[in-house]
Amino acid sequence: MFPGSAQLIAGNRRLGRFVVSLTMLCWLAILALVAIYFIDYSILLNWAGHPNFQLFLIIVLSVLAVGWLIMFINTLVIIRRSCWPRACAGSWRCSWCWRSPAPAASSSTAPRC
């Protein structure tokens, strides 16, 4: 599973395409770094020791981590969306809040989670 695959299937497809493209770009960058390592690893040592490269790496990894968190939350919203229309009106336990609904006098006053 790639980040963005749930969005491609059931959510915002534009966001899913962007995130899957970004994931592929990250994998391509890792492969390029591995190739540079086998060609001349002193280049990577020079980059790793340079303060500007370290700052760039911190910023990029922080943005990717926040993006991954946003995609995780968005995936949870997509998964849990199936419970929302029913809003605990039935006799089953709501998978969103895990509370059993109270018995209602009429269907118009059904409890909501």
Buried (B, 14 or more C-beta within 10 A) or exposed (E): EBBBBBBBEBBBEEBBEBBBEBBEEEEEEEEEEEEBEEEEEEEBEEBEEEEEEEEEEEEEEEEBEEBEEEBEEBBEEBEEEEBEEBBBBEEEEBEBEEEEBEEEEEEEEBBEB
